[in-house]
Amino acid sequence: MISTGDLKRGFVIELDGNEYQIVDWEHIKVGRGSAQARLKLRDIRGGHTIERTFQAGTKFRRIRTEHQTMQYLYRDGDLLYFMNTDTYEQEPLSLDVVGDAVHYLAENAEAEVLIVGENPVAVELPAAVPLVVADSDPGVKGDTATGATKPATLETGLTVNVPLFINPGDTVKVDTRSGQYLERA
């Protein structure tokens, strides 16, 4: 059992018979009354997020998880194939398990796969990933005096706004949490 004071981001807990990963948590102390913990939770089976508030000291059952580094190989329909970098075994994961991470996975990229029991349940990415620009309109020099942007399609099919000086073939870093351009890589 784990108490609200011991919670951290990334922990997986059982709540109402479902397994939830803690996305964010906040300790709240109001003037009168007891302290509370506000949790933002992601259902690791369903993928949706919820917010719940609990009294300080509430105990939860912590679910044992394992993180396995895997390399993304290729996509075949609704299945994405990953290779375990230790055993070289291939593991097909469905789009439901991969979720929004599919937009940031380039071939041969490494990702952390969250495993509960024997089942992979989620793919976790680093905060930023480098991706190659597949297509973008040409930027005209002197077009603007401010930081104007243009849409660019990346190798994974994701479209982000990039500065005018970015051309097809350039590698850019993209924030996996917000989907925004960060810098040229």
N, C-alpha and C positions, 0 to 999 in steps of 0.2 A: 504494500500500500504506500502511496505517496501523498503528501499533504500539499495544500496550496502554496505553502512557503517554499517548497522544494521544486516547484515546477520550472521548467526551462523550455525554450523554443525547441521544437523537433521531437520532444517526448511524445510517445503514443500512449493514450489512456483509454480505458473502457468507460463508456457513459451510455446509459440506457440500452445496454446490450450491443452497442456498436463501438467500433474502434475509431478514435479521432486523434489526429496529430495536432499538436499545439502550434499554431501559426504565430500567435502573439498573445501576450498576457500583460495585464496591468494591475497593480496593487492600488486600491482606492480606500482612502480613509476620510470619512466625513466627520463633521464636528461632533455630533452625538451618535452613538450607536457603534456597532462593531465594524471592523475593517472587512472589505470585500475584495475578491479577485475577479476581474473581468477577463474572460478567455475568448479568444478567437480560434475556433477549431475547424479543421478540415476533415470531413469524413473520408477515410482512406479507401473505402470500398466504393462509395457513391461519387466522391469528388467535390461535393458541394461544401460550402463553409457556413458556419453558424457562429453566433456570439451568445455566450451564456455568462451569467454572474453567479458567483458562489460565495458563501460566507467564509471568512478566513478560518483555516483549520479543517475544511472539508477534505476528506480523504478519497482518493481515486485508486483504482487498480491499474498499475502500470503494465503495459504490454511489452514483452521483450521483442526487440527488433534487431535486425542485422543490416548493415550497409555493405553492399558488394559493389566494387568498382567494375563496371562493364563497359565494353566498347560497342558503340552503335555501328552495325554493319550495313543494313539496307532495309528498305520497306517493300512489302509485298501485299498490296491491298490494305486491309485493316490490321495487318500484323507488322510489327517492327522487330527485327532480329538483332539481338544483342549477344556479345560473346563475353563470357567470364574470362577476365584477364589472367586468372590463376590456373584454371583447369582447361581453358580453351573450348569449353562446351558452349553451344549456341542455345539461346533461350528466346523463344518468340513471345513478345508482349503485345497485348491488344491496345488499340487506341484509347480505350477506357482507362487502362492502367497508366499509359504514358501521359495522357491529358494534354495540357498546353505546351508541355516540353517538346512536343513534336516540331514546333515552329523554330526551335533553337538547336536542333540536333542535326549537325552536318555528318556526312559519312565519316567513319573512323574516329569520331569524337568520343571522349570518355564521359561517363555520367555515373552517379551513385544511384543504385537501385535499392529501394527500401524493401526488405523482406520480412514478413510477419509469418512465423512458423516456417512453412516450406513455400509459401506463395509470394511472388513479387507483387507489391501493391502500389508502388509509386516510383517515379523517376525524379531525382533531385539534381538540379543543375547548379553550377557555380553562379555567382552574382552577375558575371558578364562572360559572354562567349564571343570569339572572333568568327565572323561569317563573311563570305565573299559576295560582293555586289554582282548579281547576274545581269540586271538591266536597270538603266536609269536614263532620263532625258539629259541631253548635254546642257551644262550650265554655261551661260554666256558671261564672260569676264566683264566686269563693270555694270552688271545688271542691277545692282543695288548697293547702297551704302551701309546697310545693316546686315545682320546674320540671317539671310534668307535661306530657305530650305526647299528641297524638291523630293518627291517620292522616289524610292529606290526599291526594287525587288531583289531580295537576297537569294542565295542558293537553295534555301529551304522553302521558298515561296512566300516568306514573310515580307510585308511591305512596311518600311520605316521611312521617316523623313530624315534626310541627310543634308549637309551643307552643299552648296552649288559646286564646290571643287571636287567632290567625290565622283569617280567615273566607274563604268563597268570594269570588273577585274580587281578593283581595290578591295582590301580587307578592312572591315570596320568592326569595332566592338559594340555589342548590343547588350543592354541591361535586360536580364531575363525576368526580372520582377515587373518592370514597367513596359518593356518592349520598345524602349527609346534608344536612339543612337547616342553613344558616349564619346567615342573618338576614333580616329583612324588607327588601325593596328599595324 
